[in-house]
Amino acid sequence: IVGHVALSPVSISDGSPGWFGLGPISVKPELQGKGIGSLLMQAALRLLRERGAAGCVLVGDPSYYSRFGFKPEPSLVLPAVPPEYFQALPFRSSLPRGVVTFHEAFGARG
């Protein structure tokens, strides 16, 4: 295994169905910079589109994820995350409005 990407359903407070969260995505450090992460991202987004997903959200570096079409959307909020790092990629023309909730397994506990 040289890399990994995960997708999971998310809830949006306005009830919009078909949205997913992407992450984590990772590549072995010694293999980073060789396009593996981009291939994983493209495969994940292709799979979501093929399955009729409405869109995808993630938390991450805007300079990396913008190349795949992700951008901050003021109508979508993930509490406790700076808005510039919470990004969305709609696959349809309509964009939901509300608070996004990932599965509780993604919450950090100290």
Rosetta constraint file for C-alpha pairs under 8 A:
AtomPair CA 2 CA 27 HARMONIC 5.80 0.50
AtomPair CA 2 CA 28 HARMONIC 5.54 0.50
AtomPair CA 2 CA 31 HARMONIC 7.43 0.50
AtomPair CA 3 CA 25 HARMONIC 7.46 0.50
AtomPair CA 3 CA 26 HARMONIC 5.34 0.50
AtomPair CA 3 CA 27 HARMONIC 4.08 0.50
AtomPair CA 3 CA 28 HARMONIC 6.12 0.50
AtomPair CA 3 CA 36 HARMONIC 7.15 0.50
AtomPair CA 3 CA 37 HARMONIC 7.23 0.50
AtomPair CA 3 CA 40 HARMONIC 7.72 0.50
AtomPair CA 4 CA 24 HARMONIC 7.60 0.50
AtomPair CA 4 CA 25 HARMONIC 5.49 0.50
AtomPair CA 4 CA 26 HARMONIC 5.25 0.50
AtomPair CA 4 CA 27 HARMONIC 6.53 0.50
AtomPair CA 4 CA 40 HARMONIC 7.25 0.50
AtomPair CA 5 CA 22 HARMONIC 7.43 0.50
AtomPair CA 5 CA 23 HARMONIC 6.12 0.50
AtomPair CA 5 CA 24 HARMONIC 5.77 0.50
AtomPair CA 5 CA 25 HARMONIC 4.19 0.50
AtomPair CA 5 CA 26 HARMONIC 6.51 0.50
AtomPair CA 5 CA 40 HARMONIC 6.40 0.50
AtomPair CA 5 CA 41 HARMONIC 7.39 0.50
AtomPair CA 5 CA 44 HARMONIC 7.39 0.50
AtomPair CA 6 CA 22 HARMONIC 5.90 0.50
AtomPair CA 6 CA 23 HARMONIC 5.13 0.50
AtomPair CA 6 CA 24 HARMONIC 5.67 0.50
AtomPair CA 6 CA 25 HARMONIC 6.50 0.50
AtomPair CA 7 CA 20 HARMONIC 6.43 0.50
AtomPair CA 7 CA 21 HARMONIC 5.63 0.50
AtomPair CA 7 CA 22 HARMONIC 4.66 0.50
AtomPair CA 7 CA 23 HARMONIC 6.23 0.50
AtomPair CA 7 CA 44 HARMONIC 7.50 0.50
AtomPair CA 8 CA 20 HARMONIC 5.38 0.50
AtomPair CA 8 CA 21 HARMONIC 5.30 0.50
AtomPair CA 8 CA 22 HARMONIC 6.71 0.50
AtomPair CA 8 CA 103 HARMONIC 7.95 0.50
AtomPair CA 9 CA 18 HARMONIC 7.42 0.50
AtomPair CA 9 CA 19 HARMONIC 6.06 0.50
AtomPair CA 9 CA 20 HARMONIC 4.25 0.50
AtomPair CA 9 CA 21 HARMONIC 6.02 0.50
AtomPair CA 9 CA 102 HARMONIC 7.37 0.50
AtomPair CA 9 CA 103 HARMONIC 7.72 0.50
AtomPair CA 10 CA 19 HARMONIC 5.83 0.50
AtomPair CA 10 CA 20 HARMONIC 5.12 0.50
AtomPair CA 10 CA 21 HARMONIC 5.91 0.50
AtomPair CA 10 CA 100 HARMONIC 6.71 0.50
AtomPair CA 10 CA 101 HARMONIC 5.71 0.50
AtomPair CA 10 CA 102 HARMONIC 4.95 0.50
AtomPair CA 10 CA 103 HARMONIC 6.75 0.50
AtomPair CA 11 CA 15 HARMONIC 7.19 0.50
AtomPair CA 11 CA 16 HARMONIC 7.64 0.50
AtomPair CA 11 CA 17 HARMONIC 7.56 0.50
AtomPair CA 11 CA 19 HARMONIC 7.25 0.50
AtomPair CA 11 CA 100 HARMONIC 5.67 0.50
AtomPair CA 11 CA 101 HARMONIC 5.11 0.50
AtomPair CA 11 CA 102 HARMONIC 6.67 0.50
AtomPair CA 12 CA 16 HARMONIC 5.94 0.50
AtomPair CA 12 CA 17 HARMONIC 7.73 0.50
AtomPair CA 12 CA 19 HARMONIC 7.95 0.50
AtomPair CA 12 CA 96 HARMONIC 7.60 0.50
AtomPair CA 12 CA 97 HARMONIC 7.64 0.50
AtomPair CA 12 CA 98 HARMONIC 5.85 0.50
AtomPair CA 12 CA 99 HARMONIC 5.58 0.50
AtomPair CA 12 CA 100 HARMONIC 4.53 0.50
AtomPair CA 12 CA 101 HARMONIC 6.34 0.50
AtomPair CA 13 CA 97 HARMONIC 7.64 0.50
AtomPair CA 13 CA 98 HARMONIC 5.05 0.50
AtomPair CA 13 CA 99 HARMONIC 5.22 0.50
AtomPair CA 13 CA 100 HARMONIC 6.50 0.50
AtomPair CA 13 CA 101 HARMONIC 7.98 0.50
AtomPair CA 14 CA 96 HARMONIC 6.93 0.50
AtomPair CA 14 CA 97 HARMONIC 6.16 0.50
AtomPair CA 14 CA 98 HARMONIC 5.56 0.50
AtomPair CA 14 CA 99 HARMONIC 7.80 0.50
AtomPair CA 16 CA 96 HARMONIC 6.16 0.50
AtomPair CA 17 CA 54 HARMONIC 7.23 0.50
AtomPair CA 18 CA 52 HARMONIC 7.60 0.50
AtomPair CA 18 CA 53 HARMONIC 4.85 0.50
AtomPair CA 18 CA 54 HARMONIC 4.89 0.50
AtomPair CA 18 CA 55 HARMONIC 6.87 0.50
AtomPair CA 19 CA 53 HARMONIC 6.10 0.50
AtomPair CA 19 CA 54 HARMONIC 5.41 0.50
AtomPair CA 19 CA 55 HARMONIC 4.95 0.50
AtomPair CA 19 CA 56 HARMONIC 5.57 0.50
AtomPair CA 19 CA 57 HARMONIC 7.54 0.50
AtomPair CA 20 CA 53 HARMONIC 7.48 0.50
AtomPair CA 20 CA 55 HARMONIC 6.44 0.50
AtomPair CA 20 CA 56 HARMONIC 4.76 0.50
AtomPair CA 20 CA 57 HARMONIC 6.28 0.50
AtomPair CA 21 CA 56 HARMONIC 5.53 0.50
AtomPair CA 21 CA 57 HARMONIC 4.83 0.50
AtomPair CA 21 CA 58 HARMONIC 5.55 0.50
AtomPair CA 21 CA 102 HARMONIC 7.13 0.50
AtomPair CA 22 CA 56 HARMONIC 6.70 0.50
AtomPair CA 22 CA 57 HARMONIC 6.23 0.50
AtomPair CA 22 CA 58 HARMONIC 5.29 0.50
AtomPair CA 23 CA 58 HARMONIC 6.63 0.50
AtomPair CA 23 CA 59 HARMONIC 7.82 0.50
AtomPair CA 25 CA 37 HARMONIC 7.34 0.50
AtomPair CA 25 CA 40 HARMONIC 7.88 0.50
AtomPair CA 25 CA 41 HARMONIC 7.95 0.50
AtomPair CA 26 CA 37 HARMONIC 6.91 0.50
AtomPair CA 27 CA 31 HARMONIC 6.61 0.50
AtomPair CA 27 CA 32 HARMONIC 5.94 0.50
AtomPair CA 27 CA 36 HARMONIC 6.96 0.50
AtomPair CA 27 CA 37 HARMONIC 6.27 0.50
AtomPair CA 28 CA 32 HARMONIC 6.37 0.50
AtomPair CA 31 CA 36 HARMONIC 7.73 0.50
AtomPair CA 32 CA 36 HARMONIC 7.10 0.50
AtomPair CA 32 CA 37 HARMONIC 7.49 0.50
AtomPair CA 35 CA 39 HARMONIC 6.26 0.50
AtomPair CA 36 CA 40 HARMONIC 6.22 0.50
AtomPair CA 37 CA 41 HARMONIC 6.12 0.50
AtomPair CA 38 CA 42 HARMONIC 6.07 0.50
AtomPair CA 39 CA 43 HARMONIC 6.09 0.50
AtomPair CA 40 CA 44 HARMONIC 6.14 0.50
AtomPair CA 41 CA 45 HARMONIC 6.19 0.50
AtomPair CA 41 CA 68 HARMONIC 7.99 0.50
AtomPair CA 42 CA 46 HARMONIC 6.02 0.50
AtomPair CA 42 CA 68 HARMONIC 7.93 0.50
AtomPair CA 43 CA 47 HARMONIC 6.12 0.50
AtomPair CA 44 CA 48 HARMONIC 6.34 0.50
AtomPair CA 45 CA 49 HARMONIC 6.23 0.50
AtomPair CA 46 CA 50 HARMONIC 6.10 0.50
AtomPair CA 47 CA 51 HARMONIC 6.22 0.50
AtomPair CA 48 CA 52 HARMONIC 6.39 0.50
AtomPair CA 48 CA 53 HARMONIC 5.28 0.50
AtomPair CA 48 CA 55 HARMONIC 7.81 0.50
AtomPair CA 49 CA 53 HARMONIC 5.57 0.50
AtomPair CA 49 CA 54 HARMONIC 7.84 0.50
AtomPair CA 49 CA 91 HARMONIC 7.06 0.50
AtomPair CA 53 CA 91 HARMONIC 7.12 0.50
AtomPair CA 54 CA 90 HARMONIC 6.19 0.50
AtomPair CA 54 CA 91 HARMONIC 5.28 0.50
AtomPair CA 54 CA 92 HARMONIC 5.88 0.50
AtomPair CA 55 CA 88 HARMONIC 7.28 0.50
AtomPair CA 55 CA 89 HARMONIC 5.56 0.50
AtomPair CA 55 CA 90 HARMONIC 4.14 0.50
AtomPair CA 55 CA 91 HARMONIC 4.90 0.50
AtomPair CA 55 CA 92 HARMONIC 7.18 0.50
AtomPair CA 56 CA 88 HARMONIC 5.71 0.50
AtomPair CA 56 CA 89 HARMONIC 5.23 0.50
AtomPair CA 56 CA 90 HARMONIC 6.37 0.50
AtomPair CA 56 CA 91 HARMONIC 7.92 0.50
AtomPair CA 57 CA 70 HARMONIC 7.88 0.50
AtomPair CA 57 CA 86 HARMONIC 7.21 0.50
AtomPair CA 57 CA 87 HARMONIC 5.58 0.50
AtomPair CA 57 CA 88 HARMONIC 4.29 0.50
AtomPair CA 57 CA 89 HARMONIC 6.31 0.50
AtomPair CA 58 CA 86 HARMONIC 5.89 0.50
AtomPair CA 58 CA 87 HARMONIC 5.51 0.50
AtomPair CA 58 CA 88 HARMONIC 6.57 0.50
AtomPair CA 59 CA 81 HARMONIC 7.96 0.50
AtomPair CA 59 CA 85 HARMONIC 5.38 0.50
AtomPair CA 59 CA 86 HARMONIC 4.63 0.50
AtomPair CA 59 CA 87 HARMONIC 6.30 0.50
AtomPair CA 60 CA 64 HARMONIC 7.84 0.50
AtomPair CA 60 CA 65 HARMONIC 7.03 0.50
AtomPair CA 60 CA 85 HARMONIC 5.21 0.50
AtomPair CA 60 CA 86 HARMONIC 6.70 0.50
AtomPair CA 60 CA 87 HARMONIC 7.58 0.50
AtomPair CA 61 CA 65 HARMONIC 6.32 0.50
AtomPair CA 61 CA 85 HARMONIC 6.01 0.50
AtomPair CA 62 CA 66 HARMONIC 5.55 0.50
AtomPair CA 62 CA 70 HARMONIC 7.76 0.50
AtomPair CA 62 CA 71 HARMONIC 7.08 0.50
AtomPair CA 62 CA 84 HARMONIC 6.93 0.50
AtomPair CA 62 CA 85 HARMONIC 6.14 0.50
AtomPair CA 62 CA 87 HARMONIC 7.68 0.50
AtomPair CA 63 CA 67 HARMONIC 7.48 0.50
AtomPair CA 65 CA 69 HARMONIC 6.99 0.50
AtomPair CA 65 CA 70 HARMONIC 5.67 0.50
AtomPair CA 65 CA 71 HARMONIC 7.74 0.50
AtomPair CA 66 CA 70 HARMONIC 4.77 0.50
AtomPair CA 66 CA 71 HARMONIC 5.97 0.50
AtomPair CA 69 CA 89 HARMONIC 6.20 0.50
AtomPair CA 70 CA 87 HARMONIC 5.56 0.50
AtomPair CA 70 CA 88 HARMONIC 5.15 0.50
AtomPair CA 70 CA 89 HARMONIC 4.84 0.50
AtomPair CA 71 CA 84 HARMONIC 7.92 0.50
AtomPair CA 71 CA 86 HARMONIC 7.85 0.50
AtomPair CA 71 CA 87 HARMONIC 4.70 0.50
AtomPair CA 71 CA 88 HARMONIC 5.54 0.50
AtomPair CA 71 CA 89 HARMONIC 6.84 0.50
AtomPair CA 72 CA 83 HARMONIC 6.45 0.50
AtomPair CA 72 CA 84 HARMONIC 5.62 0.50
AtomPair CA 72 CA 85 HARMONIC 7.10 0.50
AtomPair CA 72 CA 86 HARMONIC 5.86 0.50
AtomPair CA 72 CA 87 HARMONIC 4.22 0.50
AtomPair CA 72 CA 88 HARMONIC 6.07 0.50
AtomPair CA 73 CA 87 HARMONIC 6.45 0.50
AtomPair CA 73 CA 88 HARMONIC 6.34 0.50
AtomPair CA 74 CA 83 HARMONIC 7.61 0.50
AtomPair CA 75 CA 95 HARMONIC 7.83 0.50
AtomPair CA 75 CA 96 HARMONIC 6.93 0.50
AtomPair CA 75 CA 97 HARMONIC 4.66 0.50
AtomPair CA 75 CA 98 HARMONIC 6.21 0.50
AtomPair CA 76 CA 88 HARMONIC 7.99 0.50
AtomPair CA 76 CA 96 HARMONIC 7.04 0.50
AtomPair CA 76 CA 97 HARMONIC 5.45 0.50
AtomPair CA 76 CA 98 HARMONIC 5.19 0.50
AtomPair CA 76 CA 99 HARMONIC 5.90 0.50
AtomPair CA 76 CA 100 HARMONIC 6.66 0.50
AtomPair CA 77 CA 83 HARMONIC 7.13 0.50
AtomPair CA 77 CA 86 HARMONIC 7.46 0.50
AtomPair CA 77 CA 98 HARMONIC 6.25 0.50
AtomPair CA 77 CA 99 HARMONIC 4.77 0.50
AtomPair CA 77 CA 100 HARMONIC 5.93 0.50
AtomPair CA 78 CA 83 HARMONIC 7.67 0.50
AtomPair CA 78 CA 86 HARMONIC 6.76 0.50
AtomPair CA 78 CA 99 HARMONIC 5.87 0.50
AtomPair CA 78 CA 100 HARMONIC 5.35 0.50
AtomPair CA 78 CA 101 HARMONIC 7.00 0.50
AtomPair CA 79 CA 99 HARMONIC 7.39 0.50
AtomPair CA 81 CA 85 HARMONIC 6.88 0.50
AtomPair CA 81 CA 86 HARMONIC 6.67 0.50
AtomPair CA 82 CA 86 HARMONIC 6.80 0.50
AtomPair CA 83 CA 87 HARMONIC 7.72 0.50
AtomPair CA 90 CA 94 HARMONIC 7.62 0.50
AtomPair CA 90 CA 95 HARMONIC 6.54 0.50
AtomPair CA 102 CA 106 HARMONIC 6.51 0.50
AtomPair CA 103 CA 107 HARMONIC 7.72 0.50
